[in-house]
Amino acid sequence: MRIFKNINGKLSLLHDKPFEKERYLQNLFEKNLSKITDYHFISSEFTIKNSRIDTLAFDPENNSFVIIEYKRSQNISVIDQGISYLNLMLEYKADFIIEYNEKKNKNLKRSDVDWSQSKVIFISSSFTDFQIQASNFKDLPIELWTVKQFEDGIIYVSSIKKSKASPSINSIKNKGEINTLKELKVYSEEDHLKDKSEDIQDLYMTFKNAILNLNNDINIEPKKLYMVFKTERNIAAIHLQKKALKLWINLVSGKLDDPKNLARDVSQTGHWGTGDYELLIEDSKNLEYIMSLVKQAL
């Protein structure tokens, strides 16, 4: 990856600057977590059973906990550490609930949390090929994010996508601590398509491809109830119904320019997905116009 600065039409290459201390990177992320991600910061250096978690966060979209670890050294096994933390969370759920309630001054209950959506994120300036391959299971809730620092205070954050042909963790679930992660569930696009009619599947594929064509950096992240389309932040979400699609656009109320009034403001009502605008889609006749709405969330 090469990043340039445009100075009057002349490109100047920006050189990356390594993070001197892991703690600096951690502080940077924790102070700006809501800008970098959709997660809420809970606490730093959360200690449980002789293990210290760098950053504990909460994902309000999935109602689940997120553990974030920062690494300057490449001499670690992210798969072993990640699985260990996931097991720790599932074994000591009450401790995570108490930490959340004390730090956020709320009354979160164990039943409010979707523990199946728990995940661990490792953040580093780079990862080895072995680390990337070791975590390349489509249904393993361990993510690798790279962060680079450049001249002029420029920070670049990107998640490493798992390959489309990545295997299932089920193939090695009889090994070690992995066997205890059966409570976790990483959803796939196939989970949402398998019981839907051919017409709905075709309609979804039409809108899916149209959204992906809006920007090369858009990826799909299947959730429990819907599919999210995102770059680093959510753009839109689609839920497949029996006879229609529900699409949510990730813009706050009052920010969508919708002269045809196709989108419904659901900011004051309960709804799935992120964003305050919802569309019920039964066919593709307004595809181009709807894409003009979705594009506003980019």
Secondary structure, 3 states (H helix, E strand, C coil): CCCEEEECCEEEECCECCCCCHHHHHHHHHHCHHHHCCCEEEEEEEEECCEEEEEEEEECCCCEEEEEEEECCCCCCHHHHHHHHHHHHHHCHHHHHHHHHHHHCCCCCHHHCCHHHCEEEEEECCCCHHHHHHCCCCCCCEEEEEEEEEHHHCEEEEECCCCCCCCCHHHHCCCHHHHHHHHCCCCCHHHHHCCCCHHHHHHHHHHHHHHHCCCCCCEEEECCCCEEEECCCEEEEEEECCCCEEEEECCCCCCCCCCCCCCEECCCCCCCCCCCEEEEECCCCCHHHHHHHHHHHC
